[in-house]
Amino acid sequence: MIKLTRLNGKPFIINAIYIETIESFPDTTITLTNNRKYVVREKEEEVIQLVEKFYQSVNLLGRQQLEDNEDEE
């Protein structure tokens, strides 16, 4: 689960496993696998980092792979 903020400032928590796409239109829009869309205040890069940390915390993303991605940036 990751904590995000709606455009109106209200925080909410979303299950990162169900995220299908993250796009900037320029607002960051998250589309879930059930086609629900959420527009959030966080930048696209922030959401990606939160998702990667979540995956790592539940052992879906190994530590080495996460470190390799940080080195590329």
Stockholm file with secondary structure:
# STOCKHOLM 1.0

chainA/1-73         MIKLTRLNGKPFIINAIYIETIESFPDTTITLTNNRKYVVREKEEEVIQLVEKFYQSVNLLGRQQLEDNEDEE
#=GR chainA/1-73 SS CEEEEBTTSCEEEECGGGEEEEEESSSEEEEETTSCEEEESSCHHHHHHHHHHHHHHTTSSCHHHHHHHHHHC
#=GC SS_cons        CEEEEBTTSCEEEECGGGEEEEEESSSEEEEETTSCEEEESSCHHHHHHHHHHHHHHTTSSCHHHHHHHHHHC
//
